[in-house]
């Protein structure tokens, strides 16, 4: 029964590196330890080792008895395991958060490695308990699951057993864990350190500037088309110059996943993710098919945008360009006001929760060099508040990124009423609160704007973000499907991966956006491919789910709020199917997924009307 701090967020959150209103805004991690050299870290690890030994001495063999364990024994063991796991995840969280905030410090790297090695050893000792639970006869297990005294653990105990066909023996599981430290875990660290250290040279304002990845990505949203082109060329030429290392990391990740699947008897590379997400492949297939059926909606929008920009057609570096050469700027404090106002209008409680993130230093927003790319919210354990990492550089996209992560933060905060084993929500549902928070901020901003051109620019920005979440994340998932199928036949070169990448993107962009040369390297900096295979469909799932939920909110008003709060409070205590059924949604119904696209089309139609007079 193993847990890691859960981080969910935005892969491509970008920073411009020019504005500095968030300079010095970092989080306070003193709730854990004082520094990476704090001797209490070793003391805590030693104490955990003693507790793990005691747990093993008490419970090894206790579940493998005729008729299964007693209710009292299982309940006591689960509570002890939760308590112990909570301590372990807090130690792990501290090292991970330090490392994410600055990947360049040797003390941070050393601590991450040391903690990971200790965690692996301790969890290997507790592994027997997971495996013994899987060995309990189905009828005996079901009797325990349905016992009233174990009601708090019923979903957890049942969901654990879904992995029964794919579990290995205890020695094999331990070996897999040990090998991961010098295997895929090491490759993941290498990927993070390589991509965090890359510098991109771009000529701007008459001088060549050396930018990090977030800063060069931000330039793809600059009003100056030639600057966008130069940033695009620099991004992908720099990635290509590091292509030998990056492609080898990716190829190794693909093969590692295939080998693991073979050893665990999975027949589909996506199957482990479906099981982890507690969602079946049929629901994912229905959702992705609905997405692809609506590609023409995105292409319709891109063609409208090319006309607004006076271009015969868009190139990839134009798709996120601001309209009317107008870029809205927000300081960190101004963004705080915008976000809290929107949340307050929805629910004063949500505003109060979000304010704590600002007031109590739960956010690291300084766009410092060496920081991990992207943005995330880390939910750690019910006893510890969540933390947010982002890089804020004073533009509208940064406002939405913080709103997104605060949505995650509110979700974790509310689900803290659950015990640890029910605390972490599944990935598809995990994106619900984050995207809903963005929608609240978007609608609030829209009500403040009377200028039709500014309204159009805001709507277009929202559509582009939604397209990136719904359509692009489905493209990324189709790429993963294709690349794993190809890797089953042998090692993949960078050229082969690039070809698959372009083929996956082409149906989305169609004839509306030119796939500019260099984009064949577009796969090479996306961390989800390395860290969490097939994560990306959860974004599409979550966005469409939220669009449908937000439609319900617009129709119902305040009576919707307690139902939505109850959904967030449930954490991971129910499957996504049961959570959605509780609010009247069938995730297998193709018509449900179309509701989300109807909401997007509503915005496209409004943009087209405003564009006529722009």
C-alpha positions as CSV (number, residue, x, y, z in Angstrom):
1,X,0.0,0.0,0.0
2,X,2.4,2.6,-1.4
3,X,1.9,6.3,-1.8
4,X,3.9,9.2,-3.3
5,X,3.1,12.9,-3.0
6,X,0.6,13.6,-5.8
7,X,1.5,16.4,-8.1
8,X,-0.9,17.6,-10.8
9,X,-0.6,20.6,-13.0
10,X,0.4,22.1,-16.3
11,X,3.2,20.7,-18.5
12,X,3.8,23.8,-20.6
13,X,3.3,26.7,-18.3
14,X,5.6,29.3,-19.6
15,X,7.4,32.4,-18.3
16,X,8.8,35.3,-20.2
17,X,11.7,36.1,-17.8
18,X,11.2,39.9,-18.1
19,X,8.7,40.9,-15.4
20,X,9.7,40.3,-11.8
21,X,6.6,41.0,-9.7
22,X,6.9,37.5,-8.2
23,X,10.6,37.7,-7.5
24,X,11.2,36.4,-4.0
25,X,7.8,34.7,-3.8
26,X,8.8,31.2,-2.5
27,X,7.2,28.6,-0.3
28,X,7.8,27.9,3.3
29,X,8.8,24.3,3.7
30,X,9.7,24.6,7.4
31,X,6.6,22.5,8.3
32,X,8.8,19.6,7.2
33,X,12.5,20.4,8.0
34,X,14.8,23.4,8.3
35,X,17.1,22.6,5.4
36,X,18.3,19.6,3.2
37,X,21.1,19.2,5.8
38,X,18.7,19.1,8.8
39,X,19.8,16.1,11.0
40,X,16.1,15.5,11.7
41,X,15.7,14.0,8.3
42,X,18.0,11.1,9.1
43,X,16.3,10.8,12.5
44,X,12.9,10.5,10.8
45,X,14.1,7.9,8.4
46,X,15.6,5.8,11.2
47,X,12.4,6.1,13.2
48,X,10.4,4.9,10.1
49,X,12.8,2.0,9.7
50,X,12.0,0.9,13.3
51,X,8.3,1.3,12.7
52,X,8.4,-0.6,9.4
53,X,10.3,-3.5,11.1
54,X,7.6,-3.6,13.8
55,X,4.9,-3.6,11.2
56,X,6.4,-6.5,9.3
57,X,7.0,-8.5,12.5
58,X,3.3,-8.0,13.5
59,X,1.5,-8.5,10.2
60,X,3.6,-10.7,8.0
61,X,1.5,-13.8,7.3
62,X,-1.5,-12.4,9.2
63,X,-3.6,-12.0,6.1
64,X,-2.7,-15.4,4.6
65,X,-4.9,-17.4,6.9
66,X,-7.9,-19.6,6.2
67,X,-11.0,-17.4,5.8
68,X,-8.9,-14.3,5.6
69,X,-7.9,-12.0,8.6
70,X,-10.3,-10.8,11.2
71,X,-12.0,-7.5,10.7
72,X,-10.3,-6.1,13.8
73,X,-6.8,-7.1,12.7
74,X,-7.2,-5.7,9.2
75,X,-8.6,-2.4,10.5
76,X,-5.8,-2.0,12.9
77,X,-3.2,-2.8,10.2
78,X,-4.7,-0.4,7.8
79,X,-4.7,2.4,10.3
80,X,-1.1,1.7,11.2
81,X,-0.1,1.5,7.6
82,X,-1.8,4.9,6.8
83,X,0.0,6.5,9.7
84,X,3.4,5.2,8.6
85,X,2.8,6.0,5.0
86,X,1.9,9.6,5.9
87,X,5.2,10.1,7.6
88,X,7.0,8.6,4.6
89,X,5.3,10.7,2.0
90,X,6.1,13.9,4.0
91,X,9.8,13.1,4.0
92,X,9.6,12.3,0.3
93,X,7.6,15.5,-0.4
94,X,10.2,17.7,1.2
95,X,13.0,16.4,-0.9
96,X,10.9,16.5,-4.1
97,X,9.7,20.1,-3.5
98,X,13.2,21.3,-2.8
99,X,14.5,19.7,-5.9
100,X,11.7,21.1,-8.1
101,X,12.3,24.6,-6.9
102,X,16.0,24.4,-7.7
103,X,17.4,21.4,-9.6
104,X,20.9,22.9,-9.8
105,X,21.8,22.6,-6.1
106,X,23.9,19.5,-5.2
107,X,22.3,19.4,-1.8
108,X,18.9,19.1,-3.3
109,X,20.0,16.4,-5.8
110,X,21.8,14.5,-3.0
111,X,18.8,14.6,-0.7
112,X,16.4,13.4,-3.4
113,X,18.7,10.4,-4.1
114,X,19.2,9.6,-0.5
115,X,15.5,9.8,0.4
116,X,14.5,7.7,-2.7
117,X,17.0,5.0,-1.7
118,X,15.7,4.9,1.9
119,X,12.1,5.0,0.8
120,X,12.6,2.1,-1.6
121,X,14.1,0.0,1.1
122,X,11.3,0.7,3.6
123,X,8.5,0.2,1.1
124,X,10.1,-3.1,0.0
125,X,9.7,-4.3,3.6
126,X,6.0,-3.3,3.6
127,X,5.3,-4.8,0.2
128,X,4.3,-8.1,1.7
129,X,1.1,-6.6,3.0
130,X,-0.2,-5.5,-0.4
131,X,0.6,-8.9,-1.9
132,X,-1.0,-10.9,1.0
133,X,-4.2,-8.9,0.6
134,X,-4.3,-9.9,-3.1
135,X,-3.9,-13.5,-2.0
136,X,-7.1,-13.5,0.2
137,X,-9.8,-15.5,-1.5
138,X,-12.3,-13.4,-3.4
139,X,-15.3,-14.4,-1.3
140,X,-13.4,-13.7,1.9
141,X,-12.1,-10.4,0.6
142,X,-15.6,-9.3,-0.4
143,X,-17.0,-10.2,3.0
144,X,-14.3,-7.9,4.6
145,X,-14.9,-5.1,2.1
146,X,-18.6,-5.0,2.9
147,X,-18.1,-5.1,6.7
148,X,-19.4,-1.8,8.3
149,X,-16.3,-1.4,10.4
150,X,-14.2,-1.2,7.3
151,X,-16.5,1.1,5.4
152,X,-13.9,3.9,5.3
153,X,-11.5,1.5,3.5
154,X,-14.0,-0.4,1.3
155,X,-13.3,1.4,-1.9
156,X,-9.5,1.3,-1.3
157,X,-9.5,-2.4,-0.5
158,X,-11.6,-3.2,-3.6
159,X,-9.6,-1.0,-5.9
160,X,-6.3,-2.5,-4.7
161,X,-7.5,-5.9,-5.9
162,X,-7.9,-4.8,-9.5
163,X,-4.1,-5.2,-9.8
164,X,-4.3,-8.8,-8.7
165,X,-3.7,-10.3,-12.2
166,X,-0.6,-8.1,-12.7
167,X,1.2,-8.5,-9.4
168,X,4.5,-10.3,-9.2
169,X,5.9,-12.4,-6.4
170,X,7.4,-10.5,-3.4
171,X,11.0,-11.1,-4.5
172,X,10.2,-10.0,-8.0
173,X,8.4,-6.8,-6.8
174,X,11.3,-5.9,-4.6
175,X,13.7,-6.4,-7.5
176,X,11.6,-4.2,-9.7
177,X,11.6,-1.4,-7.0
178,X,15.4,-1.7,-6.5
179,X,16.1,-1.7,-10.2
180,X,13.9,1.4,-10.8
181,X,16.4,3.5,-8.8
182,X,19.1,3.0,-11.4
183,X,16.6,2.4,-14.2
184,X,13.6,4.5,-15.1
185,X,13.8,6.8,-12.0
186,X,17.4,7.7,-13.0
187,X,16.4,8.4,-16.6
188,X,13.6,10.6,-15.3
189,X,16.0,12.6,-13.2
190,X,18.4,12.9,-16.2
191,X,15.6,14.2,-18.4
192,X,14.6,16.8,-15.8
193,X,18.2,18.0,-15.3
194,X,19.0,18.1,-19.0
195,X,15.8,20.1,-20.0
196,X,16.2,22.4,-17.0
197,X,19.7,23.2,-17.9
198,X,19.2,24.0,-21.6
199,X,19.6,27.6,-22.7
200,X,18.0,29.0,-25.9
201,X,19.6,32.0,-27.7
202,X,17.1,34.4,-29.2
203,X,17.7,37.8,-30.7
204,X,15.3,40.3,-28.9
205,X,15.4,44.1,-28.7
206,X,18.6,44.2,-30.8
207,X,20.6,41.8,-28.6
208,X,21.0,38.0,-28.3
209,X,19.5,36.8,-25.1
210,X,20.0,33.4,-23.4
211,X,16.7,32.1,-22.1
212,X,15.5,29.0,-20.2
213,X,12.8,26.8,-21.6
214,X,9.9,28.5,-20.0
215,X,11.1,31.9,-21.2
216,X,11.5,30.8,-24.8
217,X,8.0,29.1,-24.7
218,X,6.5,32.4,-23.5
219,X,7.9,34.2,-26.6
220,X,5.6,32.0,-28.7
221,X,2.8,34.2,-27.4
222,X,4.6,37.5,-28.2
223,X,2.8,40.0,-30.5
224,X,5.9,40.3,-32.7
225,X,5.6,37.5,-35.4
226,X,9.3,37.5,-36.3
227,X,10.2,37.2,-32.6
228,X,7.9,34.3,-32.4
229,X,9.5,32.7,-35.4
230,X,13.0,33.2,-33.9
231,X,11.9,31.7,-30.6
232,X,10.3,28.7,-32.4
233,X,13.5,28.1,-34.4
234,X,15.7,28.5,-31.2
235,X,13.5,26.1,-29.2
236,X,13.5,23.3,-31.7
237,X,17.1,23.7,-33.0
238,X,18.4,23.6,-29.4
239,X,16.3,20.5,-28.7
240,X,17.6,19.0,-31.9
241,X,21.2,19.7,-30.9
242,X,20.6,17.7,-27.8
243,X,18.6,15.1,-29.7
244,X,21.0,12.2,-29.2
245,X,20.5,12.3,-25.4
246,X,16.8,13.2,-25.5
247,X,15.9,10.5,-28.0
248,X,17.8,7.9,-26.1
249,X,16.0,8.8,-22.9
250,X,12.7,8.6,-24.7
251,X,13.5,5.3,-26.4
252,X,14.6,3.9,-23.0
253,X,11.4,5.0,-21.4
254,X,9.3,3.4,-24.1
255,X,11.1,0.1,-23.8
256,X,11.1,0.1,-20.0
257,X,7.3,0.5,-20.0
258,X,6.9,-2.3,-22.5
259,X,9.1,-4.6,-20.5
260,X,7.3,-3.8,-17.3
261,X,4.0,-4.5,-19.1
262,X,5.2,-7.8,-20.4
263,X,6.4,-8.9,-17.0
264,X,3.0,-7.9,-15.4
265,X,0.9,-9.4,-18.2
266,X,-0.7,-6.3,-19.6
267,X,-1.7,-6.6,-23.2
268,X,-2.1,-2.9,-23.9
269,X,0.4,-0.1,-23.0
270,X,-2.5,2.0,-21.8
271,X,-3.9,-0.6,-19.5
272,X,-1.8,0.2,-16.4
273,X,-2.9,3.8,-16.6
274,X,-6.6,2.9,-17.0
275,X,-6.3,0.7,-13.9
276,X,-4.5,3.4,-11.9
277,X,-7.2,5.9,-13.0
278,X,-10.0,3.5,-12.1
279,X,-11.5,4.0,-15.5
280,X,-12.1,1.5,-18.3
281,X,-10.7,1.7,-21.8
282,X,-14.2,1.9,-23.3
283,X,-14.9,5.2,-21.6
284,X,-11.5,6.6,-22.7
285,X,-12.1,5.5,-26.2
286,X,-15.5,7.1,-26.3
287,X,-14.0,10.4,-25.1
288,X,-11.1,10.4,-27.5
289,X,-13.3,9.5,-30.5
290,X,-15.6,12.4,-29.6
291,X,-12.5,14.7,-29.4
292,X,-11.3,13.6,-32.9
293,X,-14.8,14.0,-34.3
294,X,-14.6,17.7,-33.3
295,X,-11.2,18.5,-34.7
296,X,-13.0,20.6,-37.4
297,X,-14.2,23.0,-34.7
298,X,-10.6,23.9,-33.8
299,X,-9.7,24.2,-37.5
300,X,-12.7,26.5,-38.0
301,X,-11.3,28.7,-35.2
302,X,-7.8,28.7,-36.5
303,X,-9.0,29.9,-39.9
304,X,-10.9,32.7,-38.3
305,X,-7.8,33.7,-36.4
306,X,-5.7,33.8,-39.5
307,X,-8.1,36.2,-41.1
308,X,-8.1,38.4,-38.0
309,X,-4.3,38.5,-38.1
310,X,-4.3,39.2,-41.9
311,X,-2.4,36.0,-42.7
312,X,-3.1,33.6,-45.5
313,X,-2.8,30.8,-42.9
314,X,-1.3,30.2,-39.5
315,X,2.0,28.6,-38.8
316,X,2.6,26.7,-35.5
317,X,4.3,29.7,-33.9
318,X,1.1,31.8,-34.7
319,X,-1.5,29.6,-32.9
320,X,-1.1,31.3,-29.5
321,X,-0.2,34.8,-30.7
322,X,-2.2,37.6,-29.0
323,X,-4.7,39.4,-31.1
324,X,-4.5,43.2,-31.9
325,X,-0.9,43.4,-30.7
326,X,-2.3,43.8,-27.2
327,X,-0.9,41.9,-24.3
328,X,-2.7,42.1,-21.0
329,X,-0.2,42.5,-18.1
330,X,-0.9,41.5,-14.5
331,X,1.4,41.8,-11.5
332,X,1.4,38.9,-9.0
333,X,-0.6,41.0,-6.6
334,X,-3.1,42.0,-9.3
335,X,-3.5,38.4,-10.3
336,X,-4.2,37.5,-6.7
337,X,-7.0,40.0,-6.6
338,X,-8.6,38.7,-9.8
339,X,-8.5,35.1,-8.8
340,X,-9.8,35.6,-5.2
341,X,-12.6,37.8,-6.5
342,X,-13.8,35.1,-8.9
343,X,-13.6,32.4,-6.3
344,X,-15.5,34.6,-3.8
345,X,-18.3,35.0,-6.2
346,X,-18.6,31.3,-6.5
347,X,-18.2,30.4,-2.9
348,X,-16.7,32.5,0.0
349,X,-15.3,29.3,1.4
350,X,-13.3,28.7,-1.8
351,X,-11.9,32.3,-1.6
352,X,-10.9,31.8,2.0
353,X,-9.1,28.5,1.2
354,X,-7.2,30.1,-1.7
355,X,-6.2,33.1,0.3
356,X,-4.4,30.8,2.7
357,X,-2.0,29.7,-0.1
358,X,-1.0,33.4,-0.5
359,X,-1.0,34.4,3.1
360,X,0.8,31.4,4.5
361,X,3.5,31.0,1.8
362,X,2.2,27.8,0.2
363,X,3.2,29.0,-3.3
364,X,6.6,29.2,-5.0
365,X,6.1,31.6,-7.9
366,X,9.6,33.2,-8.4
367,X,10.7,32.5,-12.1
368,X,14.2,31.7,-11.0
369,X,16.8,29.9,-13.2
370,X,17.1,26.2,-12.4
371,X,13.5,25.7,-11.4
372,X,11.7,22.7,-12.8
373,X,9.6,23.6,-15.9
374,X,5.9,23.8,-15.8
375,X,3.6,24.2,-12.8
376,X,2.1,21.8,-10.3
377,X,0.2,21.5,-7.1
378,X,1.5,18.8,-4.7
379,X,-1.1,17.1,-2.5
380,X,1.0,15.3,0.2
381,X,-1.2,13.9,3.0
382,X,-4.4,15.0,4.8
383,X,-2.3,16.3,7.7
384,X,-0.2,18.6,5.5
385,X,-1.5,21.4,3.3
386,X,-0.8,21.3,-0.4
387,X,2.0,23.3,-2.1
388,X,2.0,25.1,-5.5
389,X,5.0,25.6,-7.8
390,X,4.8,27.9,-10.8
391,X,6.8,30.6,-12.5
392,X,4.9,33.9,-12.6
393,X,5.9,36.5,-15.2
394,X,3.0,39.0,-15.3
395,X,0.8,38.0,-18.2
396,X,-2.7,36.6,-18.6
397,X,-1.5,33.0,-19.0
398,X,0.3,33.2,-15.7
399,X,-3.0,34.3,-14.1
400,X,-4.8,31.3,-15.5
401,X,-1.9,29.0,-14.5
402,X,-2.2,30.1,-10.9
403,X,-6.0,29.8,-11.0
404,X,-5.5,26.3,-12.3
405,X,-3.1,25.2,-9.6
406,X,-5.2,26.9,-6.9
407,X,-8.1,24.8,-8.1
408,X,-6.0,21.7,-7.4
409,X,-5.1,23.2,-4.1
410,X,-8.7,23.7,-3.1
411,X,-9.5,20.1,-4.2
412,X,-6.7,18.7,-2.0
413,X,-7.7,21.0,0.9
414,X,-11.3,19.7,0.9
415,X,-10.3,16.1,0.4
416,X,-8.2,16.3,3.5
417,X,-11.2,15.1,5.5
418,X,-10.5,11.7,4.0
419,X,-7.9,9.4,5.4
420,X,-4.7,8.9,3.4
421,X,-5.9,5.9,1.4
422,X,-8.9,7.9,0.1
423,X,-7.1,11.2,-0.2
424,X,-5.6,11.1,-3.7
425,X,-8.2,11.5,-6.4
426,X,-7.7,9.6,-9.7
427,X,-6.1,11.6,-12.5
428,X,-9.2,12.2,-14.7
429,X,-11.1,13.7,-11.7
430,X,-7.9,15.4,-10.5
431,X,-8.2,17.9,-13.3
432,X,-11.8,18.8,-12.5
433,X,-11.2,21.5,-9.8
434,X,-8.3,23.1,-11.6
435,X,-10.1,23.7,-14.9
436,X,-13.3,24.7,-13.1
437,X,-11.2,27.4,-11.3
438,X,-9.9,28.6,-14.6
439,X,-13.5,28.9,-15.9
440,X,-14.5,30.9,-12.9
441,X,-11.7,33.4,-13.4
442,X,-12.3,33.6,-17.2
443,X,-16.0,34.4,-16.7
444,X,-15.3,37.0,-14.0
445,X,-12.7,38.7,-16.3
446,X,-15.2,38.7,-19.2
447,X,-17.8,40.5,-17.1
448,X,-15.3,43.3,-16.4
449,X,-14.6,44.0,-20.1
450,X,-16.8,46.3,-22.2
451,X,-14.3,46.8,-25.1
452,X,-15.3,44.2,-27.8
453,X,-11.7,43.8,-28.9
454,X,-10.6,43.0,-25.4
455,X,-13.5,40.6,-25.0
456,X,-12.6,38.9,-28.3
457,X,-9.0,38.6,-27.2
458,X,-10.0,37.1,-23.9
459,X,-12.4,34.6,-25.5
460,X,-9.7,33.6,-28.1
461,X,-7.2,33.0,-25.3
462,X,-9.6,30.8,-23.4
463,X,-10.5,28.8,-26.5
464,X,-6.8,28.3,-27.3
465,X,-6.1,27.1,-23.8
466,X,-9.1,24.8,-24.0
467,X,-8.0,23.4,-27.4
468,X,-4.6,22.8,-26.0
469,X,-6.1,20.9,-23.1
470,X,-8.8,18.9,-25.0
471,X,-7.4,18.5,-28.5
472,X,-3.7,18.6,-28.0
473,X,-3.7,16.3,-25.1
474,X,-5.6,13.8,-27.2
475,X,-3.0,14.2,-29.9
476,X,-0.3,13.5,-27.3
477,X,-2.1,10.3,-26.2
478,X,-2.4,9.1,-29.8
479,X,1.3,9.8,-30.2
480,X,2.0,7.6,-27.2
481,X,-0.2,4.8,-28.6
482,X,1.6,4.9,-31.9
483,X,5.1,5.2,-30.5
484,X,4.7,2.3,-28.2
485,X,3.3,0.2,-31.0
486,X,6.4,1.1,-33.1
487,X,8.8,0.5,-30.2
488,X,7.5,-3.1,-29.9
489,X,9.3,-3.7,-33.2
490,X,12.7,-2.3,-32.2
491,X,14.7,0.8,-31.2
492,X,13.4,4.1,-32.4
493,X,15.6,6.8,-33.8
494,X,14.9,10.5,-33.3
495,X,13.8,10.7,-36.9
496,X,11.3,7.8,-36.4
497,X,9.9,9.4,-33.3
498,X,9.6,12.7,-35.1
499,X,7.7,11.2,-38.0
500,X,5.2,9.6,-35.6
501,X,4.8,12.9,-33.8
502,X,4.0,14.8,-37.0
503,X,1.5,12.0,-38.1
504,X,-0.3,12.3,-34.8
505,X,-0.5,16.1,-35.0
506,X,-1.6,16.4,-38.7
507,X,-5.3,15.4,-38.2
508,X,-5.8,18.0,-35.5
509,X,-4.3,21.0,-37.4
510,X,-5.5,19.8,-40.9
511,X,-5.1,22.6,-43.5
512,X,-5.6,25.3,-40.9
513,X,-2.2,25.4,-39.4
514,X,1.1,24.8,-41.1
515,X,3.4,22.3,-39.3
516,X,6.5,24.5,-39.4
517,X,9.8,22.8,-39.9
518,X,11.5,21.9,-36.6
519,X,8.2,20.8,-35.0
520,X,9.3,17.2,-35.6
521,X,11.1,17.7,-32.3
522,X,7.9,18.8,-30.5
523,X,7.8,15.6,-28.5
524,X,11.2,16.0,-26.9
525,X,10.6,18.2,-23.9
526,X,7.2,17.0,-22.7
527,X,7.8,15.6,-19.2
528,X,4.5,13.5,-19.0
529,X,5.9,11.1,-21.6
530,X,8.8,10.4,-19.4
531,X,7.3,10.6,-15.9
532,X,3.7,9.3,-16.3
533,X,2.9,7.4,-19.5
534,X,-0.6,8.1,-20.8
535,X,-1.2,10.8,-18.3
536,X,-2.3,13.2,-21.0
537,X,-5.8,11.9,-21.7
538,X,-6.7,12.9,-18.1
539,X,-6.4,16.5,-19.2
540,X,-8.9,16.0,-22.1
541,X,-11.2,14.0,-19.8
542,X,-11.0,16.7,-17.1
543,X,-11.6,19.6,-19.4
544,X,-14.6,18.1,-21.1
545,X,-16.0,17.0,-17.8
546,X,-15.6,20.6,-16.4
547,X,-17.2,22.2,-19.5
548,X,-20.2,20.0,-18.9
549,X,-20.2,20.7,-15.1
550,X,-19.8,24.4,-15.8
551,X,-22.8,24.3,-18.1
552,X,-24.7,22.8,-15.2
553,X,-23.5,25.6,-12.9
554,X,-24.5,28.3,-15.3
555,X,-28.0,26.8,-15.5
556,X,-28.4,26.0,-11.7
557,X,-26.5,28.8,-10.0
558,X,-25.8,28.6,-6.3
559,X,-27.7,25.2,-5.8
560,X,-24.9,23.7,-7.8
561,X,-22.2,24.7,-5.3
562,X,-22.8,22.2,-2.5
563,X,-23.0,19.3,-5.0
564,X,-19.7,20.4,-6.5
565,X,-18.1,20.8,-3.1
566,X,-19.2,17.3,-2.2
567,X,-17.5,16.0,-5.3
568,X,-14.2,17.6,-4.3
569,X,-14.6,16.4,-0.7
570,X,-14.9,12.8,-1.8
571,X,-11.3,12.8,-2.9
572,X,-10.4,9.2,-4.0
573,X,-13.1,7.5,-1.9
574,X,-15.1,6.5,-5.0
575,X,-14.3,5.6,-8.5
576,X,-14.6,8.3,-11.2
577,X,-17.6,6.5,-12.6
578,X,-19.4,6.5,-9.2
579,X,-18.4,10.1,-8.5
580,X,-19.9,11.3,-11.8
581,X,-23.0,9.1,-11.4
582,X,-23.6,10.9,-8.1
583,X,-24.1,14.1,-10.0
584,X,-26.0,12.5,-12.9
585,X,-23.3,11.9,-15.4
586,X,-22.6,8.7,-17.4
587,X,-19.0,8.8,-18.7
588,X,-19.7,6.0,-21.2
589,X,-22.4,8.1,-22.9
590,X,-21.0,9.7,-26.1
591,X,-23.7,12.4,-25.9
592,X,-22.2,13.5,-22.5
593,X,-18.8,14.2,-24.1
594,X,-20.5,16.2,-26.8
595,X,-21.9,18.6,-24.2
596,X,-18.4,19.9,-23.6
597,X,-17.9,20.6,-27.3
598,X,-21.2,22.4,-27.4
599,X,-19.8,24.7,-24.7
600,X,-16.7,25.3,-26.8
601,X,-18.7,25.9,-29.9
602,X,-20.7,28.5,-28.0
603,X,-17.5,30.4,-27.4
604,X,-16.4,30.0,-31.0
605,X,-19.7,31.5,-32.2
606,X,-19.3,34.4,-29.9
607,X,-15.8,35.0,-31.1
608,X,-16.9,34.9,-34.7
609,X,-19.6,37.5,-33.9
610,X,-17.1,39.8,-32.2
611,X,-14.6,39.3,-35.0
612,X,-17.0,40.7,-37.6
613,X,-16.6,44.2,-36.0
614,X,-13.0,43.8,-34.9
